[in-house]
Amino acid sequence: MSFNMPTGFVPVQAEIASAPSTTPLTEQSHTAAELIQSGQFEELLDQFLTGSIDFLGKVLIALLIFFIGKWIIKRIAKTVNRVFERRVVDIALRSFLMNILNIALFATLIILIINIVGSKAVSLVALIGSIGLALGLAVKDNLANFAGGVMLLFNKPFRGGDYIEAQGVAGTVQSVGILYTTLTTFDNKTVHIPNGPLSTGNIVNYSTQATRRVDMTINVDYGSDVELVKRLLLDIAEKHPQVLKDPAPVSRMVKMNDSSIDFMLRVWTLSGDFWPVTFDLNEQAYEVLVAQGLNIPFPQMTVHMAKD
């Protein structure tokens, strides 16, 4: 019995044989060492030129994407900053959030560039993991500073513009960064305090309360009229325009020292007027006491010379 093959029918073996090779191009091409050994320098040059053009193309694409992304990030940052200026009153919190936003946007841009230029997902994950490990080892001491910055912003012991004293430094808070808090001192020095020690140490905030008390100690000689001194000190306090009437100023004798009797003068004033009031009362107290013939003692020593 015979069978006739349909017209156009191609045997399976022939179809398989005629199918194009699916071997990857990288497996078909020879290595540079093999090409050099076989003397195929023209093919080696072709591979070099092709690889260089492909590499330069990817570099140019990456640079183009980076600069476009950087421009977009600046626009986004400006827009978000305007929103923060309307919604977030605290300058320190606003600067911290803007730093976090910039880091997140640039990290996203770098990952996007790596994906666009053709890196595989596995390689990308490995790269990110390696970078994360390296950064973790390099900045392990700064992780506490980062956590401290987060705690400062959540607990809010101070705000931007407050005058604080911490870690042996006093100044006005300018910003709370990722790792450091920036202060400006009275003599216009910029001080950066690590957030870690700052968040766990003592913080004195002089701007939290609307009013502050000025405490002064005045020394006069023994034999001075106590009531006269008290009256003179109260008089200069009550006449000062920046001294508050409530709570009322207080003047009392507080101590008898070895060579003087001590008086204290306590007045209340607005926090912003603390230093002007302190300076004024010190100057006026000295002038009034001297004018009334009251001596302000100073350390002195009496020496008795023995005979022969």
Residue frames relative to the residue before (quaternion, step in Angstrom):
aa qw qx qy qz dx dy dz
M 1.0000 0.0000 0.0000 0.0000 0.00 0.00 0.00
S 0.1358 -0.8054 0.5744 0.0544 3.62 -0.86 0.88
F 0.2309 -0.7591 0.5972 0.1173 3.52 -1.16 0.74
N 0.3054 -0.7408 0.5716 0.1766 3.54 -0.98 0.84
M 0.4002 -0.7186 0.5205 0.2293 3.57 -0.85 0.97
P 0.4885 -0.6560 0.4740 0.3261 3.64 -0.88 0.80
T 0.5836 -0.5957 0.4300 0.3460 3.47 -1.16 0.74
G 0.7996 0.2679 -0.2152 0.4926 3.60 -0.95 0.87
F 0.5032 0.6480 -0.4340 0.3722 3.59 1.29 -0.05
V 0.1378 -0.7839 0.6036 0.0470 3.55 -0.89 1.05
P 0.4885 -0.6660 0.4662 0.3170 3.60 -0.73 0.92
V 0.6142 -0.5797 0.3942 0.3624 3.53 -1.17 0.72
Q 0.6452 0.5308 -0.3346 0.4358 3.54 0.94 -0.87
A 0.6660 0.5029 -0.3116 0.4544 3.55 0.97 -0.84
E 0.6456 0.5248 -0.3271 0.4480 3.58 1.06 -0.84
I 0.6541 0.5059 -0.3136 0.4667 3.53 1.00 -0.83
A 0.6610 0.5173 -0.3114 0.4455 3.53 0.98 -0.84
S 0.7221 0.4480 -0.2615 0.4577 3.54 1.04 -0.79
A 0.4910 0.6658 -0.4334 0.3575 3.60 1.27 -0.21
P 0.5134 -0.6497 0.4540 0.3289 3.61 -1.00 0.76
S 0.5676 -0.6033 0.4462 0.3387 3.51 -1.17 0.62
T 0.2526 -0.7761 0.5631 0.1293 3.57 -0.95 0.95
T 0.3446 0.7460 -0.5016 0.2703 3.55 1.19 0.35
P 0.5206 -0.6541 0.4371 0.3318 3.62 -0.77 0.94
L 0.6109 -0.5798 0.4023 0.3587 3.51 -1.17 0.69
T 0.6369 0.5428 -0.3422 0.4273 3.58 1.00 -0.74
E 0.6650 0.4801 -0.3136 0.4784 3.61 1.15 -0.57
Q 0.6471 0.5189 -0.3296 0.4511 3.61 1.14 -0.58
S 0.6709 0.4910 -0.3066 0.4635 3.56 1.03 -0.74
H 0.4424 -0.6856 0.5194 0.2539 3.49 -1.20 0.62
T 0.5447 -0.5978 0.4735 0.3489 3.52 -1.24 0.44
A 0.6605 -0.5143 0.3669 0.4056 3.55 -1.27 0.39
A 0.6370 0.5312 -0.3388 0.4442 3.59 1.01 -0.77
E 0.6594 0.5051 -0.3128 0.4607 3.59 0.96 -0.83
L 0.6536 0.5099 -0.3198 0.4588 3.57 0.99 -0.81
I 0.6516 0.5030 -0.3244 0.4660 3.59 0.99 -0.78
Q 0.6538 0.5174 -0.3174 0.4518 3.59 0.97 -0.83
S 0.7249 0.4172 -0.2427 0.4915 3.56 1.02 -0.79
G 0.4970 -0.6914 0.4113 0.3253 3.58 1.25 -0.06
Q 0.4684 0.6694 -0.4528 0.3570 3.61 1.19 0.34
F 0.0174 -0.8541 0.5192 -0.0253 3.56 0.52 1.21
E 0.6082 0.5560 -0.3671 0.4315 3.58 1.08 -0.61
E 0.6588 0.4855 -0.3086 0.4848 3.59 0.96 -0.81
L 0.6174 0.5403 -0.3375 0.4615 3.58 1.07 -0.73
L 0.6548 0.5031 -0.3034 0.4754 3.57 0.99 -0.86
D 0.6329 0.5309 -0.3307 0.4564 3.57 1.02 -0.82
Q 0.6644 0.4956 -0.3086 0.4666 3.58 0.92 -0.87
F 0.6435 0.5292 -0.3202 0.4510 3.59 0.98 -0.79
L 0.6748 0.4881 -0.2910 0.4709 3.56 0.94 -0.94
T 0.6481 0.5174 -0.3227 0.4562 3.57 0.97 -0.83
G 0.6743 0.4920 -0.2931 0.4662 3.57 0.94 -0.90
S 0.6530 0.5167 -0.3180 0.4533 3.59 1.00 -0.82
I 0.6538 0.5033 -0.3173 0.4675 3.57 0.96 -0.86
D 0.6499 0.5127 -0.3175 0.4626 3.58 0.99 -0.84
F 0.6605 0.5070 -0.3045 0.4626 3.60 0.98 -0.87
L 0.6749 0.4881 -0.2986 0.4660 3.58 0.89 -0.94
G 0.6206 0.5406 -0.3421 0.4533 3.56 1.05 -0.70
K 0.6633 0.4931 -0.3042 0.4736 3.56 0.95 -0.84
V 0.6326 0.5280 -0.3331 0.4583 3.60 1.03 -0.79
L 0.6651 0.4996 -0.3064 0.4628 3.58 0.93 -0.90
I 0.6406 0.5141 -0.3231 0.4700 3.57 0.99 -0.81
A 0.6524 0.5160 -0.3149 0.4571 3.57 0.96 -0.89
L 0.6635 0.4977 -0.3092 0.4653 3.61 0.94 -0.87
L 0.6408 0.5246 -0.3255 0.4564 3.57 0.97 -0.84
I 0.6678 0.4879 -0.2980 0.4767 3.57 0.91 -0.92
F 0.6349 0.5436 -0.3381 0.4326 3.59 0.99 -0.80
F 0.7102 0.4507 -0.2791 0.4633 3.60 0.79 -0.98
I 0.6249 0.5062 -0.3466 0.4829 3.60 1.04 -0.66
G 0.6625 0.5043 -0.3016 0.4646 3.58 0.95 -0.88
K 0.6291 0.5329 -0.3317 0.4585 3.59 1.03 -0.78
W 0.6419 0.5147 -0.3172 0.4717 3.57 1.00 -0.83
I 0.6570 0.5019 -0.3077 0.4710 3.59 0.96 -0.86
I 0.6406 0.5294 -0.3266 0.4503 3.60 0.99 -0.84
K 0.6321 0.5251 -0.3375 0.4590 3.60 0.98 -0.77
R 0.6563 0.4987 -0.3149 0.4706 3.58 0.97 -0.86
I 0.6486 0.5068 -0.3240 0.4664 3.59 0.95 -0.84
A 0.6556 0.5202 -0.3145 0.4479 3.59 0.93 -0.91
K 0.6515 0.5097 -0.3209 0.4613 3.60 0.96 -0.81
T 0.6540 0.5144 -0.3135 0.4576 3.56 0.97 -0.87
V 0.6761 0.4852 -0.2913 0.4718 3.56 0.90 -0.95
N 0.6341 0.5351 -0.3342 0.4471 3.58 1.00 -0.78
R 0.6366 0.5112 -0.3351 0.4702 3.60 1.02 -0.73
V 0.6311 0.5169 -0.3307 0.4745 3.57 1.06 -0.73
F 0.6530 0.5148 -0.3062 0.4635 3.58 0.98 -0.90
E 0.6300 0.5445 -0.3435 0.4343 3.60 0.99 -0.75
R 0.6934 0.4483 -0.2718 0.4943 3.57 1.13 -0.64
R 0.7756 0.3748 -0.1824 0.4740 3.58 0.98 -0.84
V 0.7631 0.3156 -0.1641 0.5396 3.61 1.02 -0.80
V 0.2772 -0.7983 0.5169 0.1366 3.56 -0.41 1.24
D 0.6640 0.5285 -0.3042 0.4328 3.58 0.97 -0.88
I 0.3958 -0.7341 0.5049 0.2225 3.58 -0.64 1.15
A 0.6447 0.5325 -0.3285 0.4392 3.60 0.95 -0.84
L 0.6634 0.4903 -0.3051 0.4758 3.60 0.93 -0.87
R 0.6407 0.5355 -0.3280 0.4418 3.57 0.98 -0.82
S 0.6702 0.4888 -0.3072 0.4664 3.61 0.91 -0.85
F 0.6391 0.5242 -0.3338 0.4531 3.60 1.00 -0.77
L 0.6760 0.4891 -0.2956 0.4651 3.59 0.88 -0.90
M 0.6417 0.5129 -0.3310 0.4643 3.60 1.02 -0.71
N 0.6231 0.5266 -0.3449 0.4643 3.61 1.03 -0.67
I 0.6513 0.5053 -0.3120 0.4724 3.58 0.95 -0.87
L 0.6515 0.5235 -0.3161 0.4489 3.59 0.94 -0.88
N 0.6639 0.5036 -0.3128 0.4558 3.62 0.89 -0.88
I 0.6501 0.5086 -0.3233 0.4628 3.59 0.94 -0.83
A 0.6676 0.5030 -0.3053 0.4561 3.59 0.92 -0.89
L 0.6718 0.4993 -0.3073 0.4527 3.60 0.93 -0.85
F 0.6793 0.4737 -0.3025 0.4719 3.60 0.91 -0.83
A 0.6136 0.5280 -0.3517 0.4701 3.61 1.07 -0.65
T 0.6427 0.5086 -0.3163 0.4777 3.59 1.00 -0.80
L 0.6441 0.5252 -0.3227 0.4530 3.59 0.98 -0.80
I 0.6585 0.5024 -0.3168 0.4622 3.60 0.92 -0.84
I 0.6485 0.5030 -0.3201 0.4733 3.59 0.96 -0.83
L 0.6367 0.5266 -0.3239 0.4608 3.59 1.01 -0.79
I 0.6478 0.5132 -0.3205 0.4630 3.59 0.95 -0.84
I 0.6516 0.5184 -0.3213 0.4511 3.58 0.93 -0.89
N 0.6665 0.4948 -0.3039 0.4675 3.59 0.98 -0.80
I 0.6796 0.5080 -0.3034 0.4337 3.59 0.91 -0.89
V 0.6941 0.4739 -0.2953 0.4543 3.61 0.93 -0.76
G 0.6669 -0.5933 0.2640 0.3655 3.57 1.29 0.13
S 0.3992 0.7046 -0.5064 0.2962 3.60 1.15 0.34
K 0.4907 -0.6619 0.4844 0.2940 3.55 -1.06 0.72
A 0.6433 -0.5495 0.3760 0.3780 3.53 -1.21 0.57
V 0.6467 0.5236 -0.3241 0.4501 3.56 0.97 -0.86
S 0.6609 0.4984 -0.3048 0.4712 3.53 0.95 -0.88
L 0.6336 0.5374 -0.3310 0.4474 3.56 1.03 -0.79
V 0.6572 0.5039 -0.3086 0.4680 3.58 0.92 -0.90
A 0.6539 0.5089 -0.3104 0.4659 3.56 0.97 -0.86
L 0.6449 0.5255 -0.3177 0.4550 3.56 1.02 -0.86
I 0.6700 0.4939 -0.2987 0.4668 3.56 0.90 -0.95
G 0.6477 0.5191 -0.3193 0.4572 3.58 0.99 -0.80
S 0.6542 0.5054 -0.3136 0.4671 3.58 0.99 -0.82
I 0.6556 0.5003 -0.3139 0.4704 3.56 0.95 -0.87
G 0.6503 0.5247 -0.3170 0.4487 3.57 0.97 -0.86
L 0.6545 0.5065 -0.3101 0.4679 3.57 0.99 -0.83
A 0.6632 0.5041 -0.3080 0.4596 3.56 0.93 -0.90
L 0.6694 0.4877 -0.3040 0.4708 3.55 0.93 -0.87
G 0.6299 0.5466 -0.3340 0.4391 3.58 1.02 -0.78
L 0.6735 0.4779 -0.2910 0.4831 3.56 0.99 -0.83
A 0.6859 0.5044 -0.2903 0.4368 3.56 1.03 -0.80
V 0.8062 0.2516 -0.1102 0.5241 3.57 0.94 -0.84
K 0.2229 0.8087 -0.5219 0.1545 3.60 1.09 0.55
D 0.6525 0.5113 -0.3227 0.4569 3.58 1.08 -0.67
N 0.6806 0.4874 -0.2892 0.4643 3.59 1.20 -0.45
L 0.4696 0.6690 -0.4579 0.3496 3.59 1.22 -0.11
A 0.6272 0.5254 -0.3350 0.4673 3.58 1.07 -0.71
N 0.6327 0.5237 -0.3365 0.4607 3.58 1.07 -0.66
F 0.6370 0.5164 -0.3277 0.4692 3.57 1.02 -0.78
A 0.6620 0.4897 -0.3026 0.4800 3.57 0.92 -0.92
G 0.6325 0.5359 -0.3296 0.4519 3.58 1.05 -0.74
G 0.6311 0.5311 -0.3285 0.4601 3.58 1.05 -0.74
V 0.6379 0.5150 -0.3218 0.4736 3.57 1.04 -0.81
M 0.6633 0.5037 -0.3067 0.4607 3.59 0.95 -0.88
L 0.6326 0.5324 -0.3381 0.4495 3.60 1.00 -0.74
L 0.6917 0.4772 -0.2836 0.4620 3.56 0.96 -0.85
F 0.6602 0.4813 -0.3136 0.4838 3.58 1.11 -0.58
N 0.7279 0.4255 -0.2468 0.4777 3.61 0.90 -0.89
K 0.1585 -0.8476 0.4886 0.1332 3.57 1.23 -0.62
P 0.1016 0.7958 -0.5890 0.0969 3.64 0.50 1.09
F 0.7834 0.0488 -0.0516 0.6175 3.59 1.27 -0.25
R 0.2845 -0.7269 0.5993 0.1775 3.53 -1.36 0.29
G 0.6626 -0.4772 0.3809 0.4338 3.53 -1.28 0.16
G 0.7605 0.3205 -0.2648 0.4988 3.57 -0.83 1.02
D 0.5477 0.6028 -0.4089 0.4116 3.62 1.24 -0.18
Y 0.3417 -0.7001 0.5855 0.2243 3.54 -1.22 0.60
I 0.0269 0.8225 -0.5618 0.0840 3.57 -0.50 1.22
E 0.2189 -0.7220 0.6352 0.1655 3.51 -1.42 0.23
A 0.2308 0.7638 -0.5645 0.2115 3.58 -0.65 1.14
Q 0.8390 0.1281 -0.1251 0.5138 3.55 -1.16 0.73
G 0.6922 -0.5036 0.2741 0.4384 3.58 1.04 0.78
V 0.6703 0.4436 -0.2875 0.5207 3.58 1.29 0.22
A 0.1289 -0.7708 0.6194 0.0747 3.58 -1.08 0.77
G 0.2956 0.7509 -0.5505 0.2138 3.56 -0.96 0.87
T 0.5837 -0.5691 0.4561 0.3569 3.53 -1.38 0.05
V 0.4449 -0.7016 0.4923 0.2597 3.59 -0.84 1.00
Q 0.1964 -0.7841 0.5821 0.0886 3.56 -0.80 1.07
S 0.7829 -0.1798 0.1585 0.5742 3.58 0.86 -0.91
V 0.2809 -0.6968 0.6281 0.2025 3.53 -1.36 0.38
G 0.1742 -0.8164 0.5463 0.0690 3.57 -0.41 1.24
I 0.7452 -0.3680 0.2949 0.4714 3.52 -1.33 -0.20
L 0.8181 0.1908 -0.0696 0.5381 3.57 0.92 -0.91
Y 0.8087 0.2173 -0.0829 0.5403 3.60 1.05 -0.67
T 0.2872 -0.6970 0.6254 0.2013 3.53 -1.33 0.51
T 0.2664 -0.7927 0.5368 0.1122 3.56 -0.81 1.06
L 0.0755 -0.7812 0.6196 0.0088 3.54 -0.91 1.06
T 0.2086 -0.7305 0.6311 0.1569 3.53 -1.29 0.49
T 0.3249 -0.7729 0.5170 0.1726 3.58 -0.63 1.13
F 0.7076 -0.4544 0.3271 0.4310 3.57 -1.33 0.17
D 0.7304 0.3887 -0.2368 0.5093 3.58 1.04 -0.73
N 0.5806 -0.6617 0.3345 0.3364 3.57 1.23 0.72
K 0.3942 0.6620 -0.5285 0.3563 3.55 0.92 0.96
T 0.3252 -0.7258 0.5732 0.1973 3.56 -1.11 0.73
V 0.0618 -0.8041 0.5909 -0.0210 3.57 -0.68 1.15
H 0.1670 -0.7717 0.6086 0.0782 3.58 -0.91 1.00
I 0.1089 -0.8021 0.5870 0.0168 3.58 -0.59 1.19
P 0.4630 -0.6721 0.4899 0.3065 3.65 -0.79 0.91
N 0.5139 -0.6853 0.4287 0.2874 3.56 -0.91 0.95
G 0.5926 0.6020 -0.3700 0.3866 3.60 1.07 -0.67
P 0.7296 0.3920 -0.2476 0.5027 3.62 0.63 -1.04
L 0.6172 0.5617 -0.3511 0.4246 3.58 1.06 -0.68
S 0.6985 0.4810 -0.2824 0.4483 3.59 0.94 -0.86
T 0.7355 0.4013 -0.2317 0.4943 3.61 1.15 -0.51
G 0.6496 0.5219 -0.3185 0.4518 3.61 1.24 -0.17
N 0.6659 -0.4812 0.3876 0.4181 3.51 -1.36 -0.10
I 0.0816 -0.7823 0.6174 0.0152 3.55 -0.99 0.93
V 0.1295 -0.7718 0.6197 0.0589 3.56 -0.77 1.07
N 0.1118 -0.8002 0.5886 0.0261 3.57 -0.57 1.21
Y 0.2209 -0.8128 0.5310 0.0925 3.57 -0.51 1.23
S 0.6777 0.5159 -0.2808 0.4424 3.58 1.26 -0.23
T 0.4762 0.6989 -0.4366 0.3068 3.60 1.21 -0.12
Q 0.7589 0.3439 -0.1813 0.5225 3.57 0.91 -0.97
A 0.5380 -0.6506 0.4400 0.3059 3.54 -1.14 0.71
T 0.7895 0.2251 -0.1124 0.5599 3.60 1.11 -0.65
R 0.1295 -0.7653 0.6243 0.0880 3.55 -1.32 0.43
R 0.3915 -0.7089 0.5388 0.2322 3.53 -1.26 0.51
V 0.2614 -0.7390 0.6054 0.1378 3.53 -1.01 0.91
D 0.0976 -0.7938 0.6001 0.0186 3.59 -0.69 1.13
M 0.0133 -0.7996 0.5994 -0.0354 3.56 -0.75 1.08
T 0.1665 -0.7581 0.6224 0.1009 3.57 -1.17 0.71
I 0.0702 -0.7992 0.5969 -0.0123 3.56 -0.76 1.13
N 0.2004 -0.7907 0.5735 0.0759 3.59 -0.84 1.03
V 0.0006 -0.7797 0.6262 -0.0044 3.60 -1.01 0.85
D 0.6493 -0.5346 0.3789 0.3860 3.54 -1.28 0.37
Y 0.5684 -0.5318 0.4959 0.3850 3.51 -1.34 0.37
G 0.7244 0.3885 -0.3155 0.4740 3.55 -1.04 0.83
S 0.5135 0.6379 -0.4250 0.3858 3.59 1.25 -0.10
D 0.5380 -0.6158 0.4723 0.3290 3.55 -1.20 0.59
V 0.3801 -0.7613 0.4799 0.2134 3.58 -0.42 1.24
E 0.6851 0.4881 -0.2949 0.4532 3.59 0.83 -0.94
L 0.6240 0.5381 -0.3401 0.4533 3.56 1.06 -0.71
V 0.6573 0.5056 -0.3148 0.4618 3.58 0.92 -0.90
K 0.6521 0.5183 -0.3151 0.4547 3.60 0.90 -0.91
R 0.6783 0.4957 -0.2959 0.4546 3.57 0.94 -0.93
L 0.6475 0.5199 -0.3241 0.4533 3.60 0.96 -0.80
L 0.6711 0.4935 -0.3039 0.4622 3.59 0.92 -0.87
L 0.6579 0.4935 -0.3186 0.4714 3.60 0.96 -0.81
D 0.6262 0.5605 -0.3429 0.4197 3.57 1.03 -0.76
I 0.6926 0.4555 -0.2988 0.4729 3.61 0.86 -0.88
A 0.6308 0.5314 -0.3395 0.4522 3.61 1.10 -0.62
E 0.6986 0.4792 -0.2813 0.4507 3.58 0.90 -0.91
K 0.6757 0.4896 -0.2972 0.4641 3.58 1.14 -0.55
H 0.5601 0.6037 -0.4077 0.3944 3.62 1.17 -0.31
P 0.4493 -0.7362 0.4329 0.2622 3.63 -0.67 1.02
Q 0.7216 0.4424 -0.2570 0.4664 3.60 1.10 -0.53
V 0.5289 0.5878 -0.4243 0.4412 3.60 1.27 0.13
L 0.4144 -0.7279 0.4935 0.2342 3.59 -0.80 1.01
K 0.4643 -0.6776 0.5024 0.2700 3.55 -1.15 0.71
D 0.7815 0.1549 -0.0787 0.5993 3.57 1.17 -0.59
P 0.4287 -0.2740 -0.8196 0.2633 1.58 -1.10 2.28
A 0.5360 -0.6555 0.4387 0.3008 3.52 -1.09 0.77
P 0.5781 -0.5795 0.4344 0.3759 3.62 -1.13 0.54
V 0.1744 -0.7738 0.6050 0.0691 3.54 -1.19 0.72
S 0.0066 0.7779 -0.6280 0.0214 3.58 -1.01 0.90
R 0.1506 0.7816 -0.5876 0.1451 3.60 -0.70 1.11
M 0.4663 -0.6115 0.5422 0.3388 3.54 -1.34 0.35
V 0.1742 -0.8447 0.5042 0.0433 3.57 -0.71 1.07
K 0.8335 0.0355 0.0316 0.5505 3.62 1.03 -0.58
M 0.2405 -0.7202 0.6281 0.1701 3.51 -1.28 0.57
N 0.1736 -0.8075 0.5601 0.0643 3.54 -0.38 1.25
D 0.7387 -0.4030 0.2891 0.4564 3.57 -1.32 -0.01
S 0.8312 0.1207 -0.0348 0.5416 3.58 0.89 -0.88
S 0.7722 0.2558 -0.1710 0.5559 3.63 1.16 0.30
I 0.2949 -0.6806 0.6203 0.2551 3.50 -1.36 0.18
D 0.2953 -0.7979 0.5140 0.1091 3.57 -0.86 1.07
F 0.1344 -0.7611 0.6322 0.0546 3.52 -1.07 0.91
M 0.1897 -0.7614 0.6042 0.1385 3.54 -1.13 0.61
L 0.1331 -0.7542 0.6397 0.0654 3.52 -1.18 0.78
R 0.0306 -0.8044 0.5925 -0.0297 3.56 -0.68 1.15
V 0.0565 0.7823 -0.6160 0.0728 3.54 -0.81 1.07
W 0.3296 -0.7212 0.5754 0.2007 3.56 -1.28 0.45
T 0.0324 0.7855 -0.6157 0.0541 3.52 -1.09 0.81
L 0.6344 -0.4942 0.4053 0.4348 3.59 -1.27 0.12
S 0.6220 -0.5789 0.3707 0.3748 3.57 -1.07 0.73
G 0.6743 0.5053 -0.3031 0.4450 3.58 0.99 -0.75
D 0.7016 0.4456 -0.2583 0.4924 3.59 1.24 -0.41
F 0.3409 0.7883 -0.4760 0.1893 3.61 1.25 0.04
W 0.7467 0.4170 -0.2495 0.4542 3.59 0.64 -1.06
P 0.6381 0.5072 -0.3635 0.4511 3.68 0.85 -0.67
V 0.6544 0.5027 -0.3139 0.4696 3.60 0.97 -0.83
T 0.6371 0.5346 -0.3274 0.4484 3.59 0.97 -0.86
F 0.6823 0.4799 -0.2900 0.4691 3.58 0.86 -0.94
D 0.6676 0.5153 -0.3130 0.4368 3.59 0.88 -0.92
L 0.6874 0.4872 -0.2990 0.4480 3.61 0.83 -0.92
N 0.6213 0.5325 -0.3478 0.4577 3.60 1.02 -0.71
E 0.6830 0.4837 -0.2922 0.4628 3.58 0.86 -0.92
Q 0.6974 0.4773 -0.2831 0.4536 3.58 0.87 -0.95
A 0.6174 0.5407 -0.3503 0.4513 3.60 1.05 -0.71
Y 0.6496 0.5084 -0.3220 0.4646 3.59 0.91 -0.82
E 0.6806 0.4978 -0.3014 0.4451 3.59 0.83 -0.96
V 0.6791 0.4969 -0.2979 0.4508 3.60 0.91 -0.90
L 0.6684 0.5044 -0.3080 0.4516 3.60 0.90 -0.90
V 0.6603 0.4929 -0.3123 0.4728 3.58 0.92 -0.84
A 0.6494 0.5246 -0.3185 0.4491 3.58 0.99 -0.82
Q 0.7007 0.4433 -0.2596 0.4952 3.61 1.13 -0.61
G 0.5454 -0.6530 0.3798 0.3631 3.60 1.27 0.16
L 0.4707 0.6544 -0.4535 0.3802 3.59 1.20 0.41
N 0.3145 -0.7797 0.5188 0.1550 3.54 -0.72 1.11
I 0.2668 -0.7235 0.6157 0.1625 3.52 -1.10 0.80
P 0.3265 -0.7954 0.4701 0.1996 3.62 -0.29 1.21
F 0.1231 -0.7490 0.6448 0.0898 3.50 -1.36 0.37
P 0.6444 -0.5385 0.3515 0.4138 3.61 -1.10 0.54
Q 0.1240 0.7821 -0.6017 0.1045 3.57 -0.91 0.93
M 0.2376 -0.7734 0.5786 0.1029 3.55 -1.24 0.49
T 0.2299 -0.7569 0.5984 0.1275 3.55 -1.00 0.91
V 0.1445 -0.8049 0.5744 0.0377 3.59 -0.67 1.12
H 0.1711 -0.7750 0.6029 0.0810 3.63 -0.80 1.02
M 0.2738 -0.7733 0.5557 0.1352 3.58 -0.68 1.10
A 0.3501 -0.7463 0.5309 0.1964 3.57 -0.76 1.05
K 0.4946 -0.6500 0.4845 0.3132 3.58 -1.13 0.65
D 0.8538 -0.1197 0.0720 0.5015 3.55 -1.04 0.93
